[in-house]
Amino acid sequence: MPKKKATADELIWLFHEKLAGTDLPNAKIAIIPIGSGNWSALTDATERRRYPHLATTVARIEKQMRGRYSLKES
């Protein structure tokens, strides 16, 4: 199944949709390109200290979404 192309803003919105039911609904997330269509999600260090499980939650969501979405070149 081919991956759907999404912009960084769309990926951030999808992250916030998945985080809406948790105690991390307003986490700051940045999407950065890494290679051709690949991407990675970054979080703020201050928030990672405040919410120790943020990094693992974002990594889990990123793994799910990287299988479905590639970053659309702007």
C-alpha positions in Angstrom: 0.0 0.0 0.0 1.5 3.3 -1.0 2.1 6.0 1.6 -0.2 9.0 1.6 1.7 12.3 1.1 1.1 14.9 3.9 2.6 18.3 4.7 4.4 18.9 8.0 1.3 20.9 9.2 -1.0 18.0 8.4 1.3 15.6 10.3 1.4 17.9 13.3 -2.4 18.1 13.2 -2.6 14.2 13.1 -0.2 14.0 16.1 -2.5 16.4 18.1 -5.5 14.4 17.2 -3.9 11.3 18.6 -2.7 13.1 21.7 -6.1 14.7 22.4 -7.3 12.0 24.7 -4.1 12.0 26.8 -2.6 14.4 29.3 -0.4 15.8 26.5 -3.0 17.5 24.2 -0.9 20.7 23.8 2.5 19.2 23.3 4.8 21.1 21.0 5.8 18.9 18.1 7.9 19.8 15.0 8.2 17.7 11.9 11.5 17.7 10.2 12.4 16.2 6.8 15.1 13.4 6.8 15.8 12.2 3.3 13.4 11.7 0.4 9.9 11.8 1.8 11.0 10.6 5.3 10.4 12.6 8.4 10.9 12.7 12.1 8.9 14.2 15.0 10.7 16.4 17.5 9.5 17.6 20.9 10.6 20.4 23.1 13.2 19.5 25.8 11.3 21.4 28.5 8.2 19.5 27.8 10.1 16.2 27.8 11.3 17.0 31.3 7.8 18.0 32.5 6.2 14.9 30.9 8.7 12.0 31.0 6.4 9.7 29.0 6.1 12.3 26.1 9.1 10.9 24.2 7.8 7.4 24.3 4.3 8.4 23.3 5.5 10.5 20.4 7.9 7.7 19.3 5.0 5.2 19.3 2.7 7.6 17.3 5.6 8.4 14.9 6.2 4.7 14.2 2.5 4.2 13.4 2.3 7.3 11.2 5.6 6.8 9.3 4.2 3.5 8.0 1.2 5.4 6.5 2.5 8.9 5.6 5.4 10.4 3.7 6.4 14.1 3.9 5.2 16.1 0.9 7.9 18.3 -0.5 7.0 22.0 -0.3 
